[in-house]
Amino acid sequence: MTNELTEIVFDELGPSKIIHIYSPKTGLKAIVVIDNTALGPSIGGVRVSPSVSAIEVARLARTMTMKNSIAGLPHGGGKAGIIANHKDPKKELYFRDFAKQIKYLLEYIPGPDMGSDEESMGWIYNEIKRAVGLPERMGGLPLDKLGATGFGLSECAEVSCPYAGIGLKGAKVAIQGFGSVGKAAARFLSEKGAIIVAASDTKGTIHNPDGIDIKELIQVKDSAGSVVSYKKGTVKTLEDVFSLDCDILIPAAIPDVIHRDNVNDIKAKLVLQGANIPATKEAEDILYKKGIVVVPDFIANAGGVIMAAMEYAKKIEKEAFEAIATRIRTNTKLILKQSKTEGALPRKVAEDIAKERVLKAMGKR
């Protein structure tokens, strides 16, 4: 734990709290990081993974601070990690115990993330009456079912394509990580005329340069468990998805999948970060120098947290989708236009804007 703390970056924004949770009764091991609450109580997902660490959770919590700030939401940034396999039969037990452990941590509002879903949030809400991304039967706006993050990515793509010198209609798209975000992004992008040529999951990559039938691919993924069971394409390795010919690359799974060893293989003209922190800082710098447009995570994938905030504010589905479209389109144009004018990395531009809003709120308090 001491070593992890020395690697976490502490600055004028935070993190304000790092909490390690252990329950001898259930075996629950978890981490909660509250980064900053100057704009309001923090909203952030609960990640479930055997390898999740305090460093990862802290990085994700900072991303949530930036994401909520630049989206104009009255919320700060936080994140949690449950150290377990998402298929563990004790998952419900862990979540209910986790909820009890954070009952009085009122500045943190849990939401779904990798390894958790609407049902998981229902378990938390049943225990402490505080969660977002709830099932419909509980009055929630189910983020995964509605495809909030994927919808936001498609809106982001429409605005950012001209900055990359491409048109969205007919653009070839490769998606790394065909989970809930990847599926929804593929569906919404296809509706806008993009052609999905590749998709990957933990078993490998399916590639068809002429285009993949998304409805059929989703059915195959749901029934067989992997995109590699799709018959109308060529099966390639997991890593191959980064080097395929495409116009748009969407990393939509785990952190740091784009790094120094594969960044120069990327042929896409536009990278939309569907996952949080999917590229190292070094890789983003290299992509920028190569002239590849990269829309950072807390701009491109903000659809989920915007919908979560709308649910928390008791808004309806139509209002939530309108908020996602308006805010993501506005912010994408703002940062890419400013990046082009100033010759600055899009992430740097976006971070400066978001950070200024948080510091201003801190000053007022």
Buried (B, 14 or more C-beta within 10 A) or exposed (E): EEEBEEEBEEEEBBBBBBBEBEBEEBBBBBBBBBBBBBBBBBBBBBBBBEEBBBBBBBBBBBBBBBBBBBBBBEBBBBBBBBBBEBEBEEBEBBBBBBBBBBEEBEBBBBBBBBBBBBBBBBBBBEBBEBBBBBBEEEEBBBBBBBBBBBBBBBBBBBBBBEBBEBEBEEBBBBBBBBBBBBBBBBBBBBEBEBBBBBBBBBBBBBBBBEBBBBEEBBEBBEEEEBBBBBEEBEBBEBBBBBBBEBBBBBBBBBBBBBBEEBBEEBBBBBBBBBBBBBBBEEBBBBBBEEEBBBBBBBBBBBBBBBBBBBBBEEBEBEBBBEBBBEBBBBBBBBBBEBBEEEEBBBBBBBBEBBBEBBBEBBEEE
